[in-house]
Amino acid sequence: MSAIEDFCVTIRSWLNLGPEVYPDPLVTSWVRMAEEYLSETLRVKHMLQLDRSSLVEGRVLLPSDWMELDTVRLVDGKPLIYRPRDEFYATFYLSSPAREVCNYTIIGNYIIVNNVDAVGGTSVEISYYQNIPQLADGPNWLLQYYSRIYVLTTLWHASMYAIEDDRGAAWKDAVDGFVSEMNTKHQMSRSSGSILISKRRSFG
């Protein structure tokens, strides 16, 4: 039995109804809704991916599974700073050093970087949060590490669109609580073990 088929059995066991009432294609539709929702709201370490690209035209498509950028840097280590689109293009044509390679912006699914090497290329590395891979023949990382929220989010979406169950509100509250808790823990883990240095600001 594939991972998605086994997961459908799990969901039906919570509802205490068989495949003749809720066949696999219907339950799978709830799973896809859950994956879409969690891709948009969840931010945990297992979602982080790394990718590199050599830019020669100043722009490149972001990975097809990207949801949110985490960091953007030149491969030599220099970080790139995000600028809103108008601000980015306001400095794009300025002479050096104002237009040093240190800025980027996003247009749709493209990342735009200023002053790239049009001959040799400028290597840029990103870390980003990916959307959740669909559950199929084998388990994805969400099922492996966070099965509780996977099940509850699927049941909540089932209660919104297909079933009548008094537990729907409780499932939603549980999902909201788990997402908030998991996101907070992830943010805290990013700085754990390091020395935090506060930045001093002056007036004048």
Buried (B, 14 or more C-beta within 10 A) or exposed (E): EEBBBEBBEBBBEBBEEEEEEBEBEBBBBBBBBBBBBBBEBBBBEBBBBEBEBEBBEBBBEBBEBBBEBBEBBBEEEEEBEEBEEEEBEEBBEEEEEEBEBBBBBBEEEEBBBBBBEEEEEBBBBBEBBBBBBEBEEEBBBBBEBBEEBBBBBBBBBBBEEBBEBEBBEBBBEBBEEBBEEBBEEBEEEEEEEEEEEEEEEEEE
